[in-house]
């Protein structure tokens, strides 16, 4: 019964079912830590919906503040995910594990960063959140902020000591994701704060490789103007121009060529960009 009341801010009903007299156990027989089929408690729902008064009632009556659902998420994970900042503060002040991880290795800060919940991110950080915690795939909170172009949250993370060049299990930095998704504002923030512009992932790709492959022309220009190695090769010997040629990304190819890209660079199969263009029926024309 408490589970059905918590999302709806039915404080009076919750007070009744818990006894609301700080008696243990509650005289009306309600199990305050009862879980539904997904493993969520009433406190999970109060946190998700930012029902702070309900959360306070539940906590004062013995709710397990660090209870996890089937995905390993605590109530604080939900508060961070849905930007329930007031409830997040209540949870933290009552002993919530700020660095608890779910089954995917996500902390609450990962959720705040992914969803650009900057206010909650600031609360978490000011209360000791591990800013460089990695999930099961090696992603930090900054990786998620960069991927989703959450520039305000990225700035908060960086100003509080986020490792700007941290790599995930595939060797990707935050700048790789910003470049791939043409998140030019976040790319500029990362670069201005010392991101390694020529960092390579496990495939040997730089951020410029991804900008060229995905026709992220604005980000490509930013990378080049900040010293990106325009002729860097990946593990297969492909330059950024090879990728632009393969994907018929004419605008990005023109930017690369006008900035000195080697039009005769060969990959490990002996192909130059022009040959790849011909093979893929691309309309990019090279000025030999």
C-alpha positions as CSV (number, residue, x, y, z in Angstrom):
1,X,0.0,0.0,0.0
2,X,2.8,2.4,0.8
3,X,4.3,1.7,-2.6
4,X,1.2,3.0,-4.3
5,X,1.1,6.1,-2.2
6,X,4.8,7.2,-2.4
7,X,4.7,8.4,-6.1
8,X,1.5,10.4,-5.5
9,X,2.6,12.4,-2.5
10,X,-0.1,10.8,-0.3
11,X,1.7,11.8,2.9
12,X,-1.3,11.3,5.2
13,X,-1.9,7.8,4.0
14,X,1.8,7.0,4.4
15,X,1.7,8.5,7.9
16,X,-1.2,6.1,8.7
17,X,0.4,3.0,7.3
18,X,3.7,3.7,9.0
19,X,2.1,4.7,12.3
20,X,3.9,8.1,12.0
21,X,4.9,8.0,15.7
22,X,8.5,6.7,15.3
23,X,7.4,3.4,16.8
24,X,9.3,0.3,15.8
25,X,7.8,-1.7,14.2
26,X,5.1,0.7,12.8
27,X,1.8,-0.1,14.6
28,X,-0.2,-0.3,11.4
29,X,1.8,-3.2,10.1
30,X,3.2,-1.6,6.9
31,X,6.5,-2.9,5.6
32,X,8.3,0.3,4.8
33,X,11.0,-1.5,2.8
34,X,8.6,-3.6,0.7
35,X,9.7,-4.0,-2.9
36,X,7.7,-4.4,-6.1
37,X,8.6,-6.8,-8.9
38,X,11.4,-4.5,-10.1
39,X,12.9,-4.3,-6.6
40,X,11.9,-0.7,-6.0
41,X,10.9,0.5,-2.6
42,X,8.6,3.4,-1.8
43,X,11.7,5.5,-1.3
44,X,12.8,4.9,-4.9
45,X,9.5,6.3,-6.1
46,X,9.6,9.3,-3.8
47,X,13.1,10.0,-5.0
48,X,12.2,9.6,-8.7
49,X,9.3,12.1,-8.4
50,X,11.0,14.5,-6.0
51,X,8.4,13.9,-3.3
52,X,10.6,15.3,-0.6
53,X,8.0,15.3,2.2
54,X,7.2,11.7,1.5
55,X,10.9,10.8,1.4
56,X,11.3,12.4,4.9
57,X,8.4,10.5,6.3
58,X,9.8,7.2,4.9
59,X,13.3,7.8,6.1
60,X,12.2,8.9,9.6
61,X,10.2,5.6,9.8
62,X,13.2,3.4,9.0
63,X,13.3,3.3,5.2
64,X,16.5,1.6,3.9
65,X,18.1,4.6,2.3
66,X,20.6,2.4,0.3
67,X,18.2,-0.3,-0.8
68,X,18.9,-1.4,-4.4
69,X,16.4,-2.5,-7.0
70,X,17.0,-5.3,-9.5
71,X,19.2,-3.1,-11.6
72,X,21.3,-2.2,-8.5
73,X,20.0,1.4,-8.4
74,X,19.5,3.2,-5.1
75,X,17.0,6.0,-4.4
76,X,19.9,8.4,-4.9
77,X,20.4,7.0,-8.4
78,X,16.8,7.9,-9.1
79,X,17.1,11.4,-7.6
80,X,20.1,12.1,-9.8
81,X,18.6,10.6,-12.9
82,X,15.4,12.7,-12.6
83,X,17.1,15.8,-11.2
84,X,15.2,15.5,-7.9
85,X,17.7,17.8,-6.3
86,X,15.8,18.5,-3.0
87,X,15.2,14.8,-2.4
88,X,18.9,14.1,-3.3
89,X,19.9,16.5,-0.5
90,X,17.6,14.8,2.0
91,X,18.9,11.4,1.0
92,X,22.6,12.5,1.3
93,X,22.0,14.2,4.6
94,X,20.6,10.9,5.9
95,X,23.5,8.8,4.9
96,X,22.9,7.8,1.3
97,X,25.9,6.1,-0.3
98,X,26.9,8.8,-2.7
99,X,29.2,6.5,-4.7
100,X,27.0,3.4,-4.8
101,X,27.1,1.7,-8.2
102,X,24.4,-0.2,-10.0
103,X,24.9,-3.4,-12.0
104,X,26.4,-1.4,-14.9
105,X,28.8,0.4,-12.6
106,X,26.9,3.7,-12.8
107,X,27.1,6.1,-9.8
108,X,24.5,8.7,-9.2
109,X,26.9,11.3,-10.8
110,X,26.9,9.2,-14.1
111,X,23.1,9.7,-14.3
112,X,23.3,13.4,-13.5
113,X,26.0,14.0,-16.1
114,X,24.2,12.0,-18.8
115,X,20.9,13.9,-18.3
116,X,22.5,17.3,-17.9
117,X,21.1,17.6,-14.3
118,X,23.7,20.1,-13.4
119,X,22.1,21.2,-10.1
120,X,22.1,17.6,-8.8
121,X,25.6,17.1,-10.1
122,X,26.8,20.0,-8.1
123,X,25.1,18.6,-5.0
124,X,26.7,15.2,-5.5
125,X,30.1,16.7,-6.1
126,X,30.0,19.0,-3.1
127,X,29.2,16.0,-0.9
128,X,32.1,13.8,-2.1
129,X,31.0,12.1,-5.2
130,X,33.9,10.4,-7.0
131,X,34.1,12.6,-10.1
132,X,36.3,10.1,-12.0
133,X,34.4,6.9,-11.1
134,X,34.2,4.6,-14.1
135,X,31.3,2.3,-15.0
136,X,31.7,-1.3,-16.3
137,X,32.7,0.0,-19.7
138,X,35.2,2.5,-18.3
139,X,33.1,5.5,-18.9
140,X,33.4,8.5,-16.5
141,X,30.7,11.1,-15.9
142,X,32.5,13.4,-18.3
143,X,32.3,10.8,-21.1
144,X,28.5,10.9,-20.8
145,X,28.4,14.7,-20.6
146,X,30.6,15.0,-23.7
147,X,28.6,12.4,-25.7
148,X,25.3,14.2,-25.1
149,X,26.7,17.8,-25.5
150,X,25.8,18.6,-21.9
151,X,28.3,21.5,-21.8
152,X,27.2,23.0,-18.5
153,X,27.6,19.8,-16.7
154,X,30.9,19.2,-18.5
155,X,32.2,22.5,-17.2
156,X,31.1,21.6,-13.7
157,X,32.9,18.3,-13.8
158,X,36.1,19.8,-15.3
159,X,36.2,22.6,-12.8
160,X,36.0,20.0,-10.0
161,X,38.8,17.9,-11.2
162,X,37.4,15.5,-13.8
163,X,40.2,13.7,-15.7
164,X,39.7,15.2,-19.1
165,X,41.8,12.6,-20.9
166,X,40.4,9.5,-19.1
167,X,39.8,6.6,-21.5
168,X,37.1,4.0,-21.4
169,X,37.7,0.3,-22.2
170,X,37.8,1.0,-25.9
171,X,40.3,3.8,-25.4
172,X,37.9,6.6,-26.1
173,X,38.3,10.0,-24.4
174,X,35.5,12.5,-23.9
175,X,36.8,14.4,-26.9
176,X,36.3,11.4,-29.1
177,X,32.6,11.4,-28.3
178,X,32.2,15.1,-28.7
179,X,33.8,14.9,-32.1
180,X,31.8,11.9,-33.2
181,X,28.5,13.6,-32.4
182,X,29.6,17.1,-33.6
183,X,29.2,18.5,-30.1
184,X,31.3,21.5,-31.0
185,X,30.6,23.5,-27.8
186,X,31.6,20.7,-25.6
187,X,34.6,20.0,-27.8
188,X,35.8,23.6,-27.4
189,X,35.4,23.3,-23.6
190,X,37.4,20.1,-23.5
191,X,40.2,21.5,-25.7
192,X,40.4,24.7,-23.8
193,X,40.9,22.7,-20.6
194,X,43.7,20.6,-21.9
195,X,42.1,17.6,-23.8
196,X,44.7,15.6,-25.8
197,X,43.6,16.5,-29.2
198,X,45.5,13.6,-30.8
199,X,44.7,10.9,-28.3
200,X,44.0,7.6,-30.0
201,X,41.6,4.8,-29.0
202,X,42.3,1.1,-29.3
203,X,41.6,1.3,-33.1
204,X,44.2,4.0,-33.4
205,X,41.5,6.6,-34.2
206,X,41.8,10.3,-33.1
207,X,38.9,12.6,-32.6
208,X,39.5,14.0,-36.1
209,X,39.0,10.5,-37.6
210,X,35.5,10.5,-36.0
211,X,34.7,14.0,-37.0
212,X,35.6,13.2,-40.6
213,X,33.8,9.9,-40.7
214,X,30.5,11.4,-39.4
215,X,30.8,14.7,-41.3
216,X,31.1,16.7,-38.1
217,X,32.5,19.6,-40.1
218,X,32.3,22.3,-37.4
219,X,34.1,20.1,-34.9
220,X,36.6,19.1,-37.5
221,X,37.5,22.8,-38.0
222,X,37.8,23.3,-34.3
223,X,40.1,20.3,-34.0
224,X,42.3,21.3,-36.9
225,X,42.6,24.9,-35.7
226,X,43.8,23.6,-32.4
227,X,46.6,21.4,-33.8
228,X,45.0,18.1,-34.6
229,X,47.3,15.9,-36.6
230,X,45.5,16.0,-39.9
231,X,47.4,13.0,-41.4
232,X,47.3,10.7,-38.3
233,X,46.6,7.1,-39.2
234,X,44.6,4.5,-37.4
235,X,45.5,0.8,-37.0
236,X,44.6,0.1,-40.6
237,X,46.5,3.1,-41.9
238,X,43.4,5.2,-42.6
239,X,43.6,9.0,-42.3
240,X,40.7,11.3,-41.6
241,X,40.5,12.0,-45.3
242,X,40.1,8.3,-46.1
243,X,37.0,8.2,-43.8
244,X,35.6,11.4,-45.3
245,X,36.1,9.9,-48.8
246,X,34.5,6.6,-47.9
247,X,31.4,8.2,-46.4
248,X,31.0,10.9,-49.1
249,X,31.5,13.7,-46.6
250,X,32.3,16.3,-49.1
251,X,32.3,19.4,-46.8
252,X,34.6,17.7,-44.3
253,X,36.9,16.4,-47.0
254,X,37.3,19.9,-48.4
255,X,38.2,21.2,-45.0
256,X,40.8,18.5,-44.6
257,X,42.3,19.1,-48.0
258,X,42.4,22.9,-47.6
259,X,44.3,22.4,-44.4
260,X,47.0,20.2,-45.8
261,X,45.6,16.6,-45.7
262,X,47.8,14.2,-47.7
263,X,45.6,13.2,-50.6
264,X,48.2,10.5,-51.5
265,X,48.3,8.9,-48.1
266,X,48.0,5.1,-48.4
267,X,46.3,2.9,-45.9
268,X,47.7,-0.6,-45.2
269,X,45.9,-1.9,-48.2
270,X,47.7,0.6,-50.4
271,X,44.6,2.7,-51.1
272,X,44.6,6.5,-51.3
273,X,41.5,8.5,-50.5
274,X,40.7,9.1,-54.2
275,X,40.5,5.3,-54.8
276,X,38.1,4.9,-52.0
277,X,36.0,7.7,-53.4
278,X,35.8,6.0,-56.8
279,X,35.0,2.7,-55.2
280,X,32.1,4.1,-53.3
281,X,30.7,6.3,-56.1
282,X,31.4,9.4,-54.1
283,X,31.2,12.9,-55.7
284,X,34.3,14.2,-53.9
285,X,36.8,15.7,-56.3
286,X,40.5,15.9,-55.4
287,X,42.7,18.7,-56.7
288,X,45.9,16.9,-57.6
